[in-house]
Amino acid sequence: MKKIYVWDPFIRIFHWSVVLIVILNMTIFEEGSVHNNLGYALAVLLALRLLWGLFGPNYARLSSLIPKTKNIAEHLKGLSDKSTFSIGHNPLGALMICNLLVTLVAIVLTGHLMTTLTFFGSEFLEEFHEALAIWLMISVLLHVSGVLFESFRTNVNLISAMFTGIKTFYSDEQD
């Protein structure tokens, strides 16, 4: 058994804050001033995350979220092998995080634009904002499914790691 500190406090606080904001804005505050303010809070979090992605620790770096095609293919081939795992994000997980970040930025941007004089009342922008929110929910479902699949496949509790920052591996092999 090997324990590795992977996710720093900022990444964990960012992750769970985004989860909370998305849940609140998709359920209780679907529109209105609280919805908008939570959107602006999300914008601040995303800006901080992008900065942290440039200057933060290794596993928080944006460069760690851009896998090579070769690594994606190797990961897909190794899905049946329980002993293959990644210390940080695996290649598919990294792509999903990129997707989630880009989608969140697009949601924040379209939401903000709808509050401006130029785009206030724009039906197209509102529909696009809602389509992005639906894409986000689909992505979240895929993300959670992937986390559960990888947790069972590798016997590494990824959910616990997002609370503690520590991944516990039961193998000496790492990729």
Secondary structure, 3 states (H helix, E strand, C coil): CEEEECCCHHHHHHHHHHHHHHHHHHCCCCCCHHHHHHHHHHHHHHHHHHHHHHHCCHHHCHHHHCCCHHHHHHHHHHHHCCCCCCCCCCHHHHHHHHHHHHHHHHHHHHHHHCCCCCCCCCHHHHHHHHHHHHHHHHHHHHHHHHHHHHHHHHCCCHHHHHHHCEEEECCCCCC
